[in-house]
């Protein structure tokens, strides 16, 4: 018998168990089970109204769940006694709209959470922000206000703002849907770079080719149900469920 010590499996970054959410009498999420390991990218696809955005909002505690539990690195963050602000500080979020503060410069937008939420010294926060902004080609824009940037530039700044604090989990909700098609590529290139750097990401998108390229797992939501899950090649090339097949046929031919 070997004397080697067998390491315990690493705790999943995110684990969702039996998640239910309704708005009034309308069910939006029905029994969602999901697990995301460290450095994994999971892409959620599905028609508008399928529950994708609500799933991300429940994980970020913007919406309280009706039933089920959400664990962030083993901690039950769906417990109503949880410190919501402390929990949100562990999660980076980027939504469809850029949501940059119009009265703050690019640099101040990116460093605000580092300084005010995480207590990082201004010099340190700005040095980290500058590294990222220069890396994505916006080093010359740090003193500009958001209205001087293109939509693609604004969204990339929003992503850098979300990841500069090294969140344990990054949530990206349709981050290219408000962009001119010509600007989509530069934002998706940044997400691919974050994946290569080891970020743990749950994102929603209608960009199927990008999902195929970047995802470790793809989940398909239909009427609030997580109907299908698997590697991109299985979900896109050999979908098992009729609803998945119909959705992909519409997206690919639309």
C-alpha positions in Angstrom: 0.0 0.0 0.0 1.4 3.3 -1.0 2.2 5.9 1.6 1.3 8.8 -0.7 -1.3 11.2 0.7 -4.2 11.6 -1.6 -5.3 15.3 -1.8 -9.0 16.0 -1.3 -10.7 17.3 -4.3 -10.7 21.1 -4.6 -13.9 22.9 -3.5 -15.9 24.2 -6.5 -15.8 27.9 -6.8 -19.5 28.0 -7.4 -22.1 25.4 -6.5 -25.8 26.0 -7.1 -28.3 23.4 -5.7 -32.0 23.2 -6.5 -32.4 26.9 -7.2 -35.9 28.3 -7.6 -36.9 31.9 -8.3 -40.3 33.3 -9.2 -41.5 36.9 -9.8 -45.1 36.9 -8.5 -46.8 33.8 -9.9 -44.3 33.5 -12.8 -41.5 30.9 -12.3 -38.2 32.2 -13.7 -35.7 29.5 -12.4 -36.9 26.0 -11.7 -34.6 23.6 -9.9 -31.2 24.8 -11.2 -28.2 22.7 -10.3 -24.8 23.9 -11.5 -21.1 23.6 -10.4 -18.2 25.6 -11.7 -14.6 24.6 -10.8 -11.6 27.0 -10.5 -10.3 28.3 -13.8 -13.4 27.0 -15.6 -15.5 29.0 -18.1 -19.2 28.1 -18.3 -21.3 29.8 -20.9 -25.1 30.0 -20.5 -27.1 30.1 -23.7 -30.9 30.3 -24.3 -33.6 32.6 -25.7 -34.4 35.9 -24.1 -36.6 35.2 -21.0 -35.1 31.8 -20.4 -33.7 32.9 -17.0 -30.0 33.4 -17.8 -29.8 37.0 -16.4 -31.8 36.1 -13.4 -29.5 33.3 -12.6 -26.5 35.7 -12.6 -28.5 38.2 -10.4 -29.3 35.5 -7.8 -25.6 34.5 -7.7 -24.6 38.1 -7.1 -27.4 38.5 -4.5 -29.2 41.1 -6.5 -32.2 38.8 -6.4 -33.0 36.6 -3.4 -33.8 33.0 -4.1 -37.1 31.4 -3.2 -35.6 28.0 -2.6 -32.3 26.2 -3.0 -28.7 27.2 -2.1 -25.7 29.0 -3.6 -22.2 28.2 -2.4 -19.2 30.4 -3.1 -16.1 28.3 -2.3 -18.1 26.3 0.1 -19.8 29.2 1.9 -23.6 29.3 1.7 -24.1 32.8 0.3 -27.9 32.3 -0.1 -28.2 32.3 3.7 -30.2 35.4 4.5 -27.8 36.2 7.4 -24.9 36.5 5.0 -23.0 39.8 4.7 -24.1 40.9 1.3 -21.5 43.6 0.7 -18.7 41.3 1.7 -19.9 38.6 -0.5 -20.4 40.9 -3.6 -16.8 42.1 -3.1 -15.7 38.5 -3.9 -17.5 38.5 -7.2 -16.9 40.6 -10.3 -19.9 41.5 -12.5 -20.3 43.1 -15.9 -23.7 43.7 -17.3 -25.0 44.6 -20.8 -24.8 48.3 -20.2 -21.3 49.6 -19.3 -22.4 51.3 -16.1 -19.3 53.5 -15.8 -19.6 56.5 -13.7 -19.8 59.4 -16.2 -18.2 61.9 -13.8 -15.1 59.8 -13.1 -12.1 59.3 -15.4 -11.2 55.9 -16.7 -8.6 55.4 -14.0 -10.9 56.5 -11.2 -13.7 54.2 -12.5 -11.3 51.2 -12.5 -9.8 51.9 -9.1 -12.9 53.0 -7.2 -13.8 49.5 -5.8 -10.2 48.7 -5.1 -9.8 51.8 -2.9 -13.3 52.1 -1.3 -14.3 48.4 -1.0 -11.1 46.5 -0.6 -9.1 49.3 1.1 -6.2 49.2 -1.3 -3.9 52.2 -1.2 -4.4 54.6 -4.0 -0.9 54.2 -5.5 -1.2 50.4 -5.5 -4.7 50.4 -6.9 -3.6 52.8 -9.7 -0.5 50.8 -10.5 -2.5 47.6 -10.9 -5.2 49.4 -13.0 -2.5 50.9 -15.3 -1.0 47.5 -15.9 -4.4 46.2 -17.2 -5.3 49.4 -19.1 -2.0 49.4 -20.9 -2.3 45.7 -21.6 -5.6 46.3 -23.5 -4.4 49.3 -25.3 -6.1 52.0 -23.2 -3.2 53.4 -21.3 -3.5 56.7 -23.1 -7.1 57.0 -22.1 -6.8 56.9 -18.4 -7.6 60.6 -17.8 -10.5 60.5 -20.3 -14.2 60.4 -19.2 -16.4 57.6 -20.5 -18.2 59.7 -23.1 -14.8 60.1 -24.9 -14.6 56.3 -25.4 -16.2 54.0 -28.0 -18.7 51.4 -26.7 -16.1 48.7 -27.0 -13.6 50.7 -25.1 -16.2 51.5 -22.4 -17.1 47.8 -22.0 -13.4 46.8 -21.8 -12.9 49.4 -19.0 -16.0 47.9 -17.2 -14.4 44.4 -17.5 -11.1 45.6 -16.1 -12.9 47.4 -13.3 -14.5 44.0 -12.4 -11.4 41.9 -12.5 -8.7 44.3 -11.1 -9.7 43.3 -7.6 -9.0 39.6 -8.4 -12.5 38.3 -7.8 -13.1 34.6 -7.0 -15.8 34.5 -9.7 -16.5 36.7 -12.7 -20.1 37.1 -14.0 -20.6 38.5 -17.5 -24.1 39.1 -18.7 -24.6 39.6 -22.4 -21.6 42.0 -22.4 -21.6 42.5 -26.2 -25.3 42.9 -26.8 -25.2 46.7 -26.6 -22.2 47.0 -28.9 -21.9 47.8 -32.6 -21.0 44.5 -34.3 -17.7 45.9 -35.3 -16.7 46.4 -31.6 -17.8 42.9 -30.4 -14.5 41.3 -31.2 -12.3 43.5 -29.1 -14.4 42.7 -26.0 -14.5 39.0 -26.6 -10.7 39.0 -27.2 -10.4 40.3 -23.6 -12.6 37.6 -22.2 -10.5 35.0 -24.0 -7.4 36.6 -22.4 -9.0 36.4 -19.0 -9.7 32.7 -19.6 -6.1 32.1 -20.6 -5.0 33.9 -17.4 -7.1 31.4 -15.3 -10.2 33.4 -14.4 -13.3 31.5 -13.3 -16.2 32.8 -15.4 -19.9 32.3 -15.8 -21.2 34.3 -18.8 -24.3 34.6 -20.9 -24.0 35.3 -24.6 -25.7 35.0 -28.0 -22.3 34.8 -29.7 -22.4 31.0 -30.4 -19.0 30.8 -32.2 -17.3 32.5 -29.2 -19.1 30.2 -26.8 -17.8 27.2 -28.7 -14.3 28.6 -28.6 -14.0 29.8 -25.0 -16.3 27.6 -22.9 -15.3 24.5 -20.9 -19.0 23.8 -20.4 -22.1 25.1 -22.1 -25.5 25.2 -20.3 -28.8 25.7 -22.2 -31.6 27.3 -20.2 -35.2 26.9 -21.5 -38.2 28.4 -19.6 -36.2 28.6 -16.4 -34.9 25.0 -16.6 -31.3 24.0 -17.1 -32.2 21.6 -19.9 -28.9 20.6 -21.3 -25.2 20.8 -20.2 -22.0 19.5 -21.6 -18.8 20.4 -23.5 -19.3 22.8 -26.4 -18.8 20.1 -29.0 -21.6 18.0 -27.5 -24.1 20.8 -27.0 -23.5 22.5 -30.3 -22.8 19.5 -32.6 -24.9 16.8 -30.9 -27.6 18.5 -28.7 -29.8 15.9 -27.0 -32.9 17.9 -26.3 -35.4 19.0 -29.0 -35.6 22.5 -27.5 -31.8 22.9 -27.7 -31.8 21.7 -31.3 -34.6 24.2 -32.2 -32.8 27.1 -30.4 -29.5 26.5 -32.2 -31.2 26.1 -35.5 -32.8 29.6 -35.1 -29.6 31.2 -33.9 -27.4 29.7 -36.7 -29.9 30.5 -39.4 -31.1 33.9 -38.0 
